[in-house]
Amino acid sequence: MPLGYRHVGVIGAMAEEVDRLHHHLEAESVTEHAGRVYRHGFLAGQRVTVVQSRIGKVAATLTAASLIRDHDVDAIVFTGLAGALHDHLSIGDVVVASELVQHDLAGPPEMFARGEIPLLGVVELAADESMSVAAVAAATEFLSDGLYSVVSPGQLAALDIGQPTVHVGQVATGDEFIEGSLKDIVRRRAPDAICVDMEGAAVAQACHELGGVPLCVIRAISDLSSGTASVDFPKFLDQLASHYSYEILSRMFTM
């Protein structure tokens, strides 16, 4: 148990984010439920269950709840892509979430603050500190030493990736792909967030409500949430997403 957890659930929203992970599982077995394929085994010595949740908050919440209740995981890692919100982020960077918020959650304003989960009195949901520390170390090692051994200079240049770096910060979640003018809307809604995704905070809420299960969210920046996001995102997804997920998690599980 390199991380100190008996059984870690690993979620990615899209197939490209998890396929390489289950290809490296040792002693793999498979179960299926509610249209999802749960792949059980060991990755870098850590017992894991790897699953593709599909995109969006509801899909991710259902998947996280199933991992916790049906597959008895005692920690969850969400791995995948995100769009940058802050100007200091570049394509290819990695964000490890410190806390997560739902930027599109807004109850009656006289009753709830923007992002406040109604009747829980919570806006920000914290990620697990010990797993986040391991994720930062793993991502730093991959970006400094491992990236250039698995991705060609031409691939990196095509995506305008120079020397990526690792960041720790707030992740904002919502059920809409963010590009163009939507980026400024999300910045106003979640001024402390440094990147935006479509699942992280929903999984955080499931973990919070189902017993405080530790969560780590690791996001590779695939686009700048700009007018070219819908072009940059699929390029990164197709060429680099599987490398980021596998290379970072396999290192993380041995630290």
C-alpha positions as CSV (number, residue, x, y, z in Angstrom):
1,M,0.0,0.0,0.0
2,P,2.4,2.7,-1.2
3,L,-0.1,5.6,-0.5
4,G,-1.4,4.0,2.7
5,Y,-4.8,3.1,1.1
6,R,-6.0,-0.4,0.7
7,H,-8.0,0.1,-2.5
8,V,-7.9,3.2,-4.7
9,G,-10.6,4.0,-7.3
10,V,-9.3,5.7,-10.4
11,I,-11.7,7.6,-12.6
12,G,-11.3,9.3,-15.9
13,A,-14.2,10.9,-17.9
14,M,-13.1,9.7,-21.3
15,A,-11.6,6.5,-22.6
16,E,-8.4,8.1,-23.6
17,E,-7.7,9.2,-20.0
18,V,-7.9,5.7,-18.6
19,D,-7.2,3.2,-21.4
20,R,-3.4,3.0,-20.9
21,L,-3.9,2.6,-17.1
22,H,-5.9,-0.7,-17.4
23,H,-3.6,-2.0,-20.1
24,H,-0.9,-2.0,-17.4
25,L,-3.0,-3.6,-14.6
26,E,-1.6,-6.7,-13.0
27,A,-4.0,-9.5,-12.1
28,E,-6.8,-7.7,-13.9
29,S,-10.5,-8.7,-13.5
30,V,-13.5,-7.0,-14.9
31,T,-17.0,-6.3,-13.7
32,E,-19.8,-4.2,-15.4
33,H,-22.6,-2.2,-13.9
34,A,-24.8,0.6,-15.2
35,G,-23.0,0.8,-18.5
36,R,-19.6,1.2,-16.9
37,V,-16.7,-1.3,-17.0
38,Y,-14.8,-1.6,-13.7
39,R,-11.3,-3.0,-14.1
40,H,-9.7,-4.3,-11.0
41,G,-6.1,-5.1,-10.4
42,F,-2.7,-3.6,-9.3
43,L,-1.0,-0.6,-10.8
44,A,2.6,0.0,-9.6
45,G,1.9,-2.2,-6.5
46,Q,-1.3,-0.3,-5.6
47,R,-4.6,-2.1,-5.6
48,V,-6.9,-0.1,-7.9
49,T,-10.2,-0.2,-9.7
50,V,-10.1,1.9,-12.9
51,V,-13.3,3.1,-14.6
52,Q,-14.4,5.6,-17.2
53,S,-17.2,7.7,-15.8
54,R,-18.3,9.5,-19.0
55,I,-18.5,13.3,-19.1
56,G,-20.3,15.6,-16.7
57,K,-21.3,15.9,-13.0
58,V,-24.1,13.4,-12.8
59,A,-22.1,10.7,-14.6
60,A,-19.1,11.3,-12.4
61,T,-21.1,11.3,-9.2
62,L,-22.8,8.0,-10.0
63,T,-19.4,6.5,-10.8
64,A,-17.8,7.7,-7.6
65,A,-20.7,6.5,-5.5
66,S,-20.5,3.1,-7.1
67,L,-16.8,2.8,-6.4
68,I,-17.3,3.7,-2.8
69,R,-20.5,1.7,-2.1
70,D,-20.2,-1.3,-4.5
71,H,-16.5,-1.7,-4.9
72,D,-15.3,-0.7,-1.4
73,V,-12.6,1.7,-2.3
74,D,-11.1,3.8,0.5
75,A,-9.7,6.6,-1.7
76,I,-10.4,8.1,-5.2
77,V,-8.1,9.7,-7.8
78,F,-9.7,11.5,-10.7
79,T,-7.4,12.0,-13.7
80,G,-8.0,13.8,-16.9
81,L,-7.9,17.1,-18.7
82,A,-9.0,20.7,-17.9
83,G,-9.1,24.1,-19.4
84,A,-7.0,26.9,-18.0
85,L,-8.6,29.9,-16.3
86,H,-5.5,31.8,-15.1
87,D,-3.0,33.3,-17.5
88,H,0.0,31.7,-15.8
89,L,-1.1,28.2,-17.0
90,S,0.0,26.8,-20.3
91,I,-1.1,23.8,-22.4
92,G,0.7,20.8,-21.0
93,D,0.9,22.0,-17.4
94,V,-0.6,19.9,-14.6
95,V,-3.0,21.1,-11.9
96,V,-3.4,19.2,-8.6
97,A,-6.5,20.4,-6.9
98,S,-6.3,21.9,-3.5
99,E,-10.1,22.3,-3.3
100,L,-13.0,22.1,-5.7
101,V,-16.1,24.2,-6.3
102,Q,-19.1,24.0,-8.6
103,H,-19.2,27.3,-10.6
104,D,-22.6,26.6,-12.1
105,L,-24.4,25.8,-8.8
106,A,-26.6,28.7,-7.7
107,G,-29.6,28.4,-5.5
108,P,-31.8,31.4,-4.5
109,P,-29.2,34.1,-3.9
110,E,-31.0,35.3,-0.7
111,M,-30.4,31.8,0.7
112,F,-27.2,30.5,-0.8
113,A,-23.9,31.8,-2.0
114,R,-22.7,31.0,-5.5
115,G,-21.4,27.5,-5.5
116,E,-22.8,26.7,-2.0
117,I,-24.2,23.1,-1.9
118,P,-27.8,23.6,-0.7
119,L,-28.4,22.3,2.8
120,L,-24.8,21.3,3.3
121,G,-23.5,24.8,3.9
122,V,-20.3,24.1,1.9
123,V,-18.8,25.8,-1.1
124,E,-15.3,24.5,-1.3
125,L,-14.5,20.8,-0.9
126,A,-10.9,20.1,0.0
127,A,-8.8,17.5,-1.7
128,D,-6.8,15.0,0.3
129,E,-3.5,16.6,1.3
130,S,-1.3,13.5,1.5
131,M,-2.4,12.2,-1.9
132,S,-2.0,15.7,-3.4
133,V,1.6,15.9,-2.2
134,A,2.3,12.6,-3.8
135,A,0.6,13.7,-7.0
136,V,2.6,16.9,-7.2
137,A,5.9,15.0,-6.7
138,A,4.9,12.4,-9.4
139,A,3.8,15.1,-11.9
140,T,6.9,17.1,-11.3
141,E,9.1,14.0,-12.0
142,F,7.2,13.2,-15.1
143,L,7.3,16.6,-16.6
144,S,11.0,17.1,-15.9
145,D,12.3,13.7,-16.7
146,G,9.6,11.4,-18.3
147,L,7.6,13.5,-20.8
148,Y,10.3,13.7,-23.4
149,S,10.9,10.0,-23.4
150,V,7.3,9.1,-24.3
151,V,6.3,12.1,-26.5
152,S,8.2,13.3,-29.5
153,P,9.4,16.9,-29.8
154,G,7.3,17.3,-32.9
155,Q,4.1,16.3,-31.0
156,L,4.9,18.8,-28.2
157,A,5.7,21.6,-30.7
158,A,2.4,20.9,-32.5
159,L,0.5,21.6,-29.3
160,D,2.8,24.6,-28.4
161,I,4.1,22.8,-25.3
162,G,7.5,24.0,-24.1
163,Q,8.5,23.2,-20.5
164,P,5.3,22.3,-18.6
165,T,5.1,22.9,-14.8
166,V,2.9,21.7,-11.9
167,H,0.5,24.0,-10.1
168,V,-1.7,23.5,-7.0
169,G,-4.9,25.4,-6.8
170,Q,-8.7,25.5,-6.9
171,V,-10.6,23.7,-9.6
172,A,-14.0,24.9,-10.8
173,T,-16.5,22.4,-12.1
174,G,-19.5,22.8,-14.3
175,D,-21.7,21.0,-16.8
176,E,-20.5,23.0,-19.9
177,F,-17.4,22.9,-22.0
178,I,-15.7,26.3,-21.5
179,E,-14.4,28.3,-24.4
180,G,-14.3,31.9,-25.6
181,S,-16.5,34.3,-23.7
182,L,-17.6,31.6,-21.2
183,K,-14.1,31.8,-19.7
184,D,-14.7,35.3,-18.3
185,I,-18.1,34.1,-16.9
186,V,-16.4,31.3,-15.0
187,R,-13.6,33.6,-13.8
188,R,-16.3,35.9,-12.2
189,R,-18.2,33.0,-10.7
190,A,-15.0,31.3,-9.2
191,P,-12.3,34.0,-9.0
192,D,-10.0,31.7,-7.0
193,A,-10.1,28.8,-9.5
194,I,-7.1,28.3,-11.8
195,C,-8.7,25.8,-14.1
196,V,-12.1,24.4,-15.1
197,D,-13.4,20.8,-15.6
198,M,-16.7,19.0,-15.8
199,E,-16.5,16.4,-13.0
200,G,-14.1,17.1,-10.2
201,A,-16.3,19.0,-7.7
202,A,-19.1,16.5,-8.2
203,V,-16.9,13.6,-7.3
204,A,-15.7,15.7,-4.3
205,Q,-19.3,16.1,-3.1
206,A,-19.9,12.3,-3.4
207,C,-16.7,11.6,-1.4
208,H,-17.8,14.2,1.2
209,E,-21.3,12.8,1.6
210,L,-20.3,9.2,1.6
211,G,-18.1,9.2,4.6
212,G,-15.4,11.7,3.8
213,V,-13.5,9.4,1.3
214,P,-10.1,10.9,0.5
215,L,-9.9,12.4,-3.0
216,C,-7.2,13.6,-5.3
217,V,-7.9,15.4,-8.6
218,I,-5.1,15.6,-11.2
219,R,-5.7,17.7,-14.4
220,A,-3.5,18.2,-17.4
221,I,-4.2,21.5,-19.1
222,S,-5.4,20.6,-22.6
223,D,-6.5,24.1,-23.7
224,L,-6.7,27.7,-22.5
225,S,-10.5,27.8,-22.5
226,S,-10.2,30.3,-25.4
227,G,-11.7,30.5,-28.8
228,T,-9.5,27.6,-29.9
229,A,-10.4,25.3,-27.0
230,S,-12.6,23.0,-29.1
231,V,-9.7,22.4,-31.4
232,D,-6.9,22.1,-28.8
233,F,-8.8,19.8,-26.5
234,P,-9.3,16.9,-28.9
235,K,-5.7,17.1,-30.1
236,F,-4.4,16.9,-26.5
237,L,-6.9,14.1,-25.7
238,D,-5.8,12.0,-28.7
239,Q,-2.1,12.5,-28.4
240,L,-1.2,13.1,-24.8
241,A,-4.0,12.3,-22.3
242,S,-3.1,8.6,-21.9
243,H,0.6,9.4,-21.3
244,Y,-0.2,12.0,-18.6
245,S,-2.6,9.7,-16.7
246,Y,-0.4,6.6,-16.7
247,E,2.9,8.2,-16.2
248,I,1.8,10.4,-13.3
249,L,-0.3,7.7,-11.5
250,S,2.3,5.0,-11.8
251,R,4.9,7.3,-10.2
252,M,2.4,8.5,-7.6
253,F,1.6,5.0,-6.4
254,T,5.3,4.3,-5.7
255,M,6.0,7.5,-3.7
